[in-house]
Amino acid sequence: MANAHKVKFISFGDIIREDIIQPGNITSFAERIRIITEPKIKRAEQLGTLNSNELAYLKHTLQSELSDLEDVTKTSSLQPILAITDIHPKNFLVDDNGKPSGYFDLEYCQSAPPALDFYFLRWFLLNYFEGISDQAEEALLEGSTANGGTYDSKNPTNKKWNISYQ
């Protein structure tokens, strides 16, 4: 993962080719999230998936959270990097001893802040290690940092958007 984080981009979005990120020119990760979620909310509204109170609550909460994220990201530098995002046990190749030896399933790669990978790691991978998730995360962060990873757990953005294990 640390090696993937060494790949830098100038914009957030879907990686189409090494020189094309879509949608283009998105320099705020909050704006990237807004672009992804607004059509989904509109679709839910059209389908009547949510009642009017649920829809109003969702819109208000999303707007509030994205405004907070926008404020936090203005004060910190978050250069987009190659984020794998689909990290879970079934996507690792392992050797005969069960030691991870490779990774596949790159269809959801993003040009995103380094924190995105760690959020997905917490959610999809570290949750498998009941009772040792804090130790596993600490070891993962140490290994990533030692290998040139750019995730900073003390960055205000990363602290605010830390997804808990529960």
RAGITA-V188524 format. One record per pair of residues at least 12 apart in sequence whose ideal C-beta (glycine too) atoms are under 8 Angstrom apart, sorted by the first residue. I is the first residue (numbers start at 1). J is the second residue. Records with the same first field share a line. If there is no record, write none. Layout:
# RAGITA-V188524
I: J ; J
This chain:
# RAGITA-V188524
1: 84 ; 87 ; 117 ; 121 ; 144 ; 149
2: 143 ; 144 ; 145 ; 146 ; 147 ; 148 ; 149
3: 147 ; 148
4: 81 ; 82 ; 83 ; 84 ; 117
5: 81 ; 82 ; 83 ; 114 ; 117 ; 144 ; 148 ; 149 ; 150 ; 151
6: 81 ; 148 ; 150
7: 81 ; 82
8: 79 ; 80 ; 81
9: 21 ; 79 ; 80 ; 81 ; 82 ; 111
10: 27 ; 80
11: 24 ; 25 ; 26 ; 27 ; 80 ; 111
12: 26 ; 27 ; 28 ; 29 ; 31 ; 32 ; 80 ; 110 ; 111 ; 112 ; 113
13: 26 ; 32 ; 110 ; 111
14: 110 ; 111
15: 82 ; 109 ; 110 ; 111
21: 80 ; 111
23: 35
28: 70 ; 73
29: 69 ; 73 ; 78 ; 80 ; 112 ; 113
30: 66 ; 67 ; 69 ; 70 ; 73
31: 70
32: 112
33: 66 ; 69
34: 66
37: 62
41: 55 ; 58 ; 59 ; 62
44: 58
68: 160
69: 157 ; 160 ; 161
72: 156 ; 157 ; 160
73: 157
75: 156
76: 155 ; 156 ; 157
78: 113 ; 114 ; 115 ; 155 ; 157
79: 150
80: 111 ; 112 ; 113
81: 111 ; 112 ; 113 ; 114 ; 150
82: 109 ; 110 ; 111
83: 109 ; 110 ; 111 ; 112 ; 113 ; 114 ; 116 ; 117
84: 103 ; 106 ; 108 ; 109 ; 117 ; 120
85: 108 ; 109 ; 110 ; 112 ; 116 ; 117 ; 120
86: 105 ; 106 ; 107 ; 108 ; 120 ; 124
87: 103 ; 117 ; 120 ; 121 ; 124 ; 125
88: 124 ; 125
89: 125 ; 128
91: 103 ; 104 ; 105
113: 157
114: 149 ; 150 ; 151 ; 152
115: 151 ; 155 ; 157 ; 158 ; 161
117: 151
118: 141 ; 151 ; 153 ; 158
119: 161 ; 162 ; 163
121: 137 ; 140
122: 137 ; 162 ; 163 ; 164 ; 165
123: 163
126: 140 ; 165
127: 165
133: 165
141: 153
